[in-house]
Every structure is written in C-alpha cells, then in structure tokens.
Amino acid sequence: MRKMWAICRMEIQRLLKKRQSYLLMFAMPLLFTFIFGSLFGTDVEEKMIVLFVDQDRSVLSQSLFDQIEENNTLFEIRKSSSKKAKQMLESKEMGGAIIVSKGFQERMLAKQAPNVTFQHIPEFSSTSTITQILSNKLVKLKLEVLASNKWSEHSGEVWQVMFERLKNAPQTKPLAIDKINIDEKATAPQMSGISSSASGFSIMFVMIVMMSVTGTILEARKNGVWYRMLSTPASRLEISTGYLLSFFLIGWIQFGALMIFTHFLFGVQWGDPFAVILLVSAMLFAIVGLGLLIAGMVNTVEQQSSIGNIVVVATCMVSGVYWPLEIEPVFMQKIAEFLPQTWAIRGFTDLVATGGTLLDVLDNVAILLVFSLLFLFIAMRRIKFE
C-alpha cells in the first residue's frame, strides 16, 4: 500500500511542479467557459415561447396546460390553434409547439398512452428540456386521474369531483404524487450558456490533461524508470494501481478546482453534491481508461499526445460539448451514443439544468462505468509490463 501511494504521490508532484500544467488545467478551461458562455449563452430575461395546441378541449387537456404553466421559469406557454401553430412553425416564428390530439382524455381514463407530441423546428436547441418537463407533467396527471378513478369506484361519484380536489389541493406528503418530486425539476435553475460551457469545457480539458499524464507510462518505459520499478519489491499490481490512482486524483484535482472556480466566478450551480461526486468519479474512470487504451496502442509519448488530442477534440465535437446535440445530424447523434462525454454531459444537464438528484444520474453513471471497464480491460491487455 505504501509503495502504491509513493508512486501516486510522485506522479502528482511531478505534474504540479510544471507551471504550464496550471495553464492547461485551470486557466484555459475558465477562459473558454467565459468566451463560449458569453457568446452562446441563454442568460437573457426574455423567455422562449412554446405554443400549446389543444385539439381535445377536455378537462384533462386544460389541466395539462395549467400544470405546465404553473411555476414555469423556463419558458412561456401560449395557447394556439392548429392552423396558426403550423404557420408559425413553418415560418420559424416559434421554436416549438405541444400538440394534444383529440381523444386525449379518453385515452387517459382508459389507462392508455396519451397522444401528445412536441413539434419543433430543427434549430430549436431546448428539445430535451421541454420534453422532459412535458413527460413529468403527464406522469403527474396520470397519477391524479388514476387516484380519481379509484375514489370514484368506491364512492359512486364521478371522477371529476376528486380530480378537482386533487388539482386545487396544496401539495402534501400523504399524496402519492408528492413523493415523486414531479415539479422539482420544473422549478430548478435554468441551464445557462455559462453553465453549459463550464461542464463541457471542464470535461474536454480534463481529457486533454489525461491524454498527457497517461503518457507517462510510455515515458517511464522509454527512460528505464518502468523497468527499475519492476525490479523493486513492488508488485505489478501495486505499480499499476499507483499509476491509476494518480491519474484519477489528478483528474479530481482539476475538475474539483474548476467546479469551485466556475461557481464563484460565474455563479454555476452544480447541483446535488453526492450525485456530482458519483458522476464525476465515473466519468474520470472512463477518461483514464480511454487514455490508457490509447497509450497501449502507441509507442511514444508524442504519438500518445497527438493521437489523444485528435480523439478528444473530435469526440467532444460529436458528443455535444461545444453545442447542443439536438442541432447535429441524426447520424452524428447516433454516433454520440457510443461516446462517454455524451453521457457525462447528459448527467450534468440533469443536475444543473433540471435540479436532478442521485437517482436521475444513476443511468449515466452506470453507462460511464461500462465504458471504464471496457477501456481498462483492453488497455491492461495491451500495455506491456516487461
């Protein structure tokens, strides 16, 4: 254990002794965050407008509109006719429209999937946010209808009586729908340009640094340090674990410092601390695994740095680090599903933009851990220990 920590401490000290390391680790990400966040930010007072087309004109469709409108700090919703909404979307006067088709209430009462769609122009960059809020409101409405139907079966009165009571009653803990925190994300802080840039460029520059530090294995093998360590009483497991731990801690030092800087300099709220710790840790394991994978496929530090940086920049572009994933072509969006940055960005979006909790990012964490295991498995088989 002491030998493992000695290797870890040596690698961390070696990196932090270089002054240029601070430029790459901290100054450049903060500069890019400020520039891109200011250029493409959404920190404006005017809300985006989303149309609401009610073709059903029923009690439940009106209730859906009221729930979306209530305590909504993200966008303004306006009622519109089908014809007008179509014209405004075609002329790109509006970014999107929620369409509630005829038979909505009938399908809800029959416990069938509600026929609600969200139509938007290709340039609309907040699709995921709108659809997530709409999905949450539909779940809440479905639970209220289910509770009203159950009450109607036992009381003999029409379901609308209890539905109105649930609709107008304050949110209290005895209600099952209150335990799901349906409205929590709708009232969370909006994902601003600065917040989006902070998470995206922090990920990118952590990856760039990891491409550099994981190359120390190649450097150690080149100058003979690797072979001298193998000749010591330290086992291969201790040596490899020491290096892995150093890479992981270096990543945490960088990302943790960037989180603190962006919070105090730009007001970025990173969300639930426990969820952030778990998400960042899973992401760092995936990044370290990718760096070691590349190190196992090349022969020199120069090759590791050049190939690694190309991979980082290219994959960050595809995965939505620079711009919203929704504006990319469909084939690029499909490619993005196989990149770890995509799942990290989605996790941070859940935490920062929608006020998500640990449960909301567990799927992202699980997928990042799968990436980690895959990358590390292949890397450990390719890195030569002799």
Buried (B, 14 or more C-beta within 10 A) or exposed (E): EEBBBEBBBBBBEEBEEEEEBBEBBBEBBBEBBBEBBEEBBBEEEEEBBBBBBBBBEBBBBBBBBEBBEEEBEBBEBBEBEBEBBBEBBEEEEBBBBBBBBBBBBEBBBEEEEBBBEBBBBEEBBBBBBBBBBBEBBBEBBBBBBBBBBEBBEEEEEEBEEBBEEBBEEEEEEEBEBBEEBBBBBBEBBBBBBBBBBBBBBBBBBBBBBBBBBBBBBBEBBEEEBBEEBBEEEBEEEBBBBBBBBBBBBBBBBBBBBBBEBBEEEBEBBBBBEEBBEBBBBBBBBBBBBBBBBBBBBBEEBEBBBEBBBEBBBEBBBBBBBBBBBBBBEEEBBEBBEEBBBBBBBBBBBBBBBBBBBBEBBBEBBEBBBBBBEBBBEBBBEBBEEE
